[in-house]
Every structure is written in C-alpha cells, then in structure tokens.
Amino acid sequence: MSAALSIIIPVYNEFSTVSDVVRSVRERGPAGAELIVVDDCSSDGTRTVLQEELSGLIDKIVLHEVNQGKGAALRSGIGVATGEFVVFQDADLEYDPGELGAMLEIVQSGKADAVYGSRFLHPKTKEICPLWHRAVNRGLTEFSNLFTGFRLTDMETCYKLLPLSFMKSIEMEENRFGIEPEITAKAADHGLRVEEIPIAYNRREFDEGKKIGPIDGFRALYVITKYGLLYI
C-alpha cells in the first residue's frame, strides 16, 4: 500500500542542516509519509551524512553525479515517488514540517486539488522579511496570477502539495528555481483547484547558504511569461 504523501527533499551542500531537517520531517511531518532525498552532487560532506547517519530515516536516496539544480532534483524525486500526493521540503530550516499535516488534510477532504503554504499570509513573516524581499515575491506572484487566474499570495513558496499523478503527467523543464512558476502555470492549465494556508517561515540569509539569487528572479519572469503566453 502506497503512502498518502511523498516528501521530496532536494539537497545541495547542506551539511549543517540536513540532519536536523530529515529528523524534523520524521518527527513533525505526517506519519507514514514516504521520505525521498535527492542529493544534487554535494561536495561538503552532505552525502556522507545521508548515507551513513540518516539512511535509516530515509526511504529513498537519489544521488546526482553532476549538479543540476532544484528543478532537476525534484524531477528525480518525482520519478521514484509512490505517494498519492507529493510535497517539496527545502533542506534548510526555513519551513516547518509540522505544517504539512494540515495541508494534507485539505486535499484528502476534497476541498482542493492542491495546497500552497503561504509565508505571506502568516502575520510574523512581515517582521522577519525585509521590504524588498516581500516586494519581489509579491510582484512575481501577481504577475503569475495575471496569467493563471489564481489569487495566490506566495507563488514562490517551497510548500506546494500536489497530486503525484499530476506531477508525473507533466513535463518539468526548468532545472533551477524557475520550477516554481512552471508548476503553477501547469497546475492552472490542468484546472487544479489550489488553496493557500498560512505557514510559519524562518528566513535564511545568503551568508547562511541561501542559494536563490537575482538571476533566478529574472528567470522567473521569463518562465511566467513563457507559459502564460503558451496557455493563454
């Protein structure tokens, strides 16, 4: 019998946090979830931690021999996932796996086909996120909404819980963080009902290993436009 939820963690050089994240997912995430970790060619000892310290907590470990990016890691994880639904978990400590149970309950109840965890619906996010960060995310989200017809507040969120059947049916083309608007555009094209719920967020700084950068923002604009014009 397959699990209700597959949790995919893409990992790249997260030696200092990956152990805490995996343990947190097991302790705070939905019971019985299938846990898949995709190591995207880490070079800092992360792979050793996964294989020697955490292997008993992980259902499937996928190893990339060349660094390809978050989108490519998610594709690899989806390829081996078996749950009814799938969600993505970053390998840092920004997102709380304790939120996943409420997200799963919504899709299991039939109220929505997919659930996004919105950082910007949570009242404390404003206190920890600088204005420029909120402005960039809001701008990208509103631009995406223009094409998709959704009324999202956080299109770029990592916490996207979607039917695995949908994820396996689409061709994911983006290798880096452009995967976020690509998935959202294709969810709209497939007519998925998407609901948002507030989630807590512990923002990580760039000197702590945050990997998304300005080039990813410009790529997001391109991806939103590309799929928006394709599906309009």
C-alpha positions in Angstrom: 0.0 0.0 0.0 1.5 3.3 -1.0 1.8 6.3 1.3 -0.6 9.1 1.3 2.2 11.6 0.9 5.7 11.6 -0.6 8.0 14.3 0.8 10.9 15.2 -1.6 13.9 17.0 -0.2 16.4 18.3 -2.8 19.8 18.7 -1.2 22.9 20.6 -2.3 25.7 21.3 0.2 23.5 21.4 3.3 25.9 19.6 5.7 25.0 21.8 8.7 21.2 21.5 8.4 20.3 18.3 6.5 20.3 16.1 9.6 18.0 18.4 11.5 15.7 18.7 8.6 15.4 15.0 8.0 14.8 14.3 11.7 12.2 17.2 11.8 10.3 15.8 8.9 10.1 12.4 10.6 9.1 13.8 13.9 6.8 16.6 12.8 5.6 15.6 9.4 2.6 13.3 8.6 3.1 9.8 10.0 3.8 7.2 7.4 5.0 9.6 4.7 7.4 8.4 2.1 10.7 10.4 2.5 12.9 10.9 -0.6 16.1 12.8 -0.5 17.8 13.8 -3.8 21.5 14.8 -3.3 22.4 17.1 -6.2 26.1 16.3 -6.2 27.0 17.8 -2.8 30.7 18.3 -2.1 30.7 19.3 1.6 30.0 16.0 3.3 26.2 16.1 3.0 26.2 12.8 1.0 28.1 11.0 3.8 25.6 12.2 6.4 22.7 11.0 4.2 24.2 7.6 3.6 25.8 6.8 7.0 23.8 8.8 9.6 20.4 9.2 8.1 19.8 6.2 5.9 17.5 4.6 8.4 15.2 7.6 8.4 15.0 8.0 4.6 13.0 5.7 2.3 14.8 6.5 -0.9 18.1 8.4 -1.6 18.8 9.5 -5.2 22.3 10.6 -6.0 23.2 13.0 -8.8 26.7 12.8 -10.1 26.5 16.3 -11.6 24.9 19.3 -10.0 21.8 20.2 -12.0 19.6 22.4 -9.8 16.5 22.2 -7.7 14.1 21.6 -10.6 16.2 18.6 -11.8 16.3 17.2 -8.3 12.6 17.4 -7.9 12.2 15.6 -11.3 14.4 12.8 -10.0 12.4 12.6 -6.7 9.1 12.5 -8.5 10.3 9.7 -10.7 10.7 7.4 -7.8 7.8 8.7 -5.6 4.8 6.4 -4.9 2.5 8.5 -2.7 -0.9 9.8 -3.6 0.3 13.3 -3.1 3.7 14.9 -3.2 5.2 17.9 -1.4 8.6 19.6 -1.5 10.8 20.4 1.5 13.9 22.5 1.3 16.9 21.1 3.1 17.5 24.2 5.3 15.4 25.2 8.3 13.2 27.8 6.8 10.0 25.7 6.6 8.3 23.7 9.5 7.2 20.2 8.5 4.6 20.5 11.2 2.6 22.5 8.7 2.3 19.5 6.3 -0.4 17.6 8.2 -2.9 20.5 7.8 -2.1 20.8 4.1 -2.6 17.1 3.5 -6.0 17.1 5.3 -7.3 19.7 2.9 -6.6 17.7 -0.3 -7.8 14.4 1.4 -11.1 16.1 2.3 -11.6 17.1 -1.3 -11.8 20.8 -0.6 -8.9 21.5 -3.1 -6.7 19.5 -5.5 -3.5 21.2 -4.3 -2.4 23.3 -1.4 0.2 26.0 -1.2 1.7 27.1 2.1 1.8 30.9 2.0 4.5 32.6 4.0 2.9 36.0 3.5 -0.4 35.1 5.0 1.4 34.5 8.3 1.4 37.6 10.4 5.0 37.2 11.7 6.6 37.0 8.2 6.4 40.8 7.9 8.6 41.0 11.0 11.4 38.9 9.6 11.3 39.6 5.8 12.7 42.9 4.6 10.5 45.0 2.4 12.5 44.3 -0.8 12.0 40.5 -0.3 8.3 40.9 0.2 8.0 43.3 -2.8 9.9 40.9 -5.2 7.8 37.9 -4.2 4.6 39.9 -4.4 5.5 41.2 -7.8 6.3 37.7 -9.2 3.2 36.3 -7.6 0.9 39.0 -9.0 2.5 38.6 -12.5 1.9 34.9 -12.3 -1.7 35.4 -11.2 -2.3 37.6 -14.2 -1.8 34.6 -16.4 -3.1 31.7 -14.3 -6.2 33.3 -12.8 -5.2 32.2 -9.4 -5.4 34.5 -6.4 -2.2 33.4 -4.7 -0.1 35.4 -2.3 3.0 33.3 -2.5 3.6 31.6 -5.8 7.3 31.1 -5.0 6.7 29.0 -1.8 8.5 25.8 -1.4 5.5 24.1 0.2 3.4 23.0 -2.8 1.4 19.9 -2.1 0.1 18.4 -5.3 -1.3 15.1 -6.7 1.5 12.9 -7.7 -0.5 11.8 -10.7 -0.5 15.4 -11.9 3.3 15.8 -11.3 4.0 12.6 -13.2 1.8 13.7 -16.1 3.6 17.0 -16.8 7.0 17.6 -18.4 9.0 19.7 -16.0 11.6 21.7 -18.0 13.1 24.1 -15.5 16.3 23.0 -13.7 16.6 25.7 -11.1 14.1 27.8 -9.2 12.1 28.5 -12.3 10.4 25.3 -11.4 8.1 27.2 -9.1 6.2 29.3 -11.7 6.4 26.4 -14.2 4.5 24.1 -11.8 2.0 26.9 -11.0 1.3 27.6 -14.7 0.8 23.9 -15.5 -1.5 23.5 -12.4 -3.6 26.3 -13.8 -3.6 24.8 -17.3 -4.8 21.4 -15.9 -7.6 23.2 -14.0 -6.4 22.2 -10.5 -8.2 23.9 -7.6 -5.4 25.4 -5.5 -5.9 26.6 -1.9 -3.5 28.5 0.3 -3.0 28.3 4.0 -0.7 30.4 6.2 2.6 28.8 7.2 5.4 29.9 9.5 8.7 30.9 8.0 12.2 31.2 9.4 14.1 33.2 6.7 17.7 32.2 6.0 20.3 34.8 4.9 22.6 34.4 2.0 25.7 34.1 4.2 23.9 31.1 5.8 23.8 29.3 2.5 20.7 30.6 0.7 21.1 29.8 -3.0 18.5 31.7 -4.9 19.7 34.9 -6.4 18.8 37.9 -8.7 19.3 35.8 -11.8 16.5 33.4 -10.6 14.1 36.4 -10.3 14.7 37.3 -13.9 14.3 33.7 -14.9 11.0 33.5 -13.0 9.7 36.5 -15.1 10.7 34.7 -18.3 9.1 31.4 -17.2 5.9 33.2 -16.1 5.7 34.9 -19.5 6.6 31.8 -21.5 3.9 29.6 -20.0 1.4 32.4 -19.7 1.5 33.1 -23.4 1.6 29.3 -24.2 -1.5 28.5 -22.2 -3.5 31.8 -22.6 
